[in-house]
Amino acid sequence: MKIYEYKVKIKLKQDLEYYQLAEKTSYYIDSILTEDNEFLLYHTGKQYKGYVHDLLYPIEDTGLYKKNKIYTMRIRMIEDRLVQYLMARLSFHETNEFQGVGGEIKIIPKKDIQRIYSITPVILKNPGLGYWKSHMTLEEFEKRLKANLFKKYKFFTGNEFDENLPLYDLIEFKNKVPVKVPYKNIDLLGDKIVLEIAQNEYAQELAYFVLGVGLLENNSRGFGFVNFKYM
């Protein structure tokens, strides 16, 4: 398995507020996928998607992302066909808000990982119930976190692990209150977390996999994107 990281350079065609970024960055990718029949079906399908992206950086402390300034969006991917498609089209793609002005790609080296940590919030969806801490224990949250990861891994590789083996030694929440991210007409509530990865082959394989698909849900919408620190 290879994890690809594609850094797309984007020039803003108008000012954008921080709360608009998740929707606009997702649409930038979506609008390319819908131009091809194969990838239109991929985009509209209910299956797991083999990519995750962050928002724009450098981060604007004021929350205002500025017209004519160039920013970077990272897209991580695990599917070769998707990599080739986006590389061929995305770096000079244009929407009402964005103008692509180039891009570069690399493969993230597979080395022992000490920790992974949220760049964009991780989202656990509970329709009708709201933020998970109002009705779930930490143990239940962790169970959902792991189950989601195991299902993704099996979907993309066909392989399974013993789910009783330790994935991480420590989970830390960096937020004291839910992280609110506006998306379309709702506010999604998530968390910024750090996982100290267990030092076994199984945990290391899954930690590397997470870099390309994200943690928990809504990854193709810009959530659950993580960075990492090697040992």
C-alpha positions, 0 to 999 in steps of 0.5 A: 500500500502507498499513501500519496499526498498531492499538494494543490496550489489554489489562488482565491478568486474572492475572499472566503471566511473560515466557515466556508472552507470545508464546503468549498474545498470539497466542492473543488474536488467534487466538481472534477470527479463529476466530469467523468462518468466513472468518477461520477459514479465513484463520487455519488456512490455510498462506498468508502472513498479512498481519499481525505483532504485538509482545508487551506493553509497557511491558516489565516488567524483572522479567519478571512482567506484573501482574494488573489492570495495563493494557498495549499490544500493537501489531498491524501489518497490510496487508490492509484486510479484516483491519483492519476485522474486528479493529477491530470486535471485538478492542479489547474481546475477552476471554480467560482471561488478557486483557481488551481495554479499547480501542484506536486505529489509525493509518496509518504514514506512508510516508517514507524509512526509514534503518533497521529494527530488531527488537523481537521476535526474528527466527526462521529455521526449520530443522526438525531442524537447530536454530539457524542459526549451527550449520550456515549461513553469514551469507551463507546467512542473508541469502539466506533473509532476502531470499528470504522477503521477496521471496516475501511481497511477491509473494504480497500484491502480485503484483509482483516486484523485481530481487533483485540490487538492494541491500536494505540496506547493513549488517546488525548482530546485537545478540545475542551468543548466540541469543535464546531465546523459549519458545513452547508446548512448545519454545524458539525461537531467534532474533536481534535485528537492525538493517538499515541500509536502502539508499537506492533506491526498491526497498529503501524499498518493501520496508522499508515493507512489512516494517513490516506483515508482519515479517521472516522467519518466525512473524510471526503468532506475535509474531516478526520485529516491527520498528520503524524510524527515518526519514531 
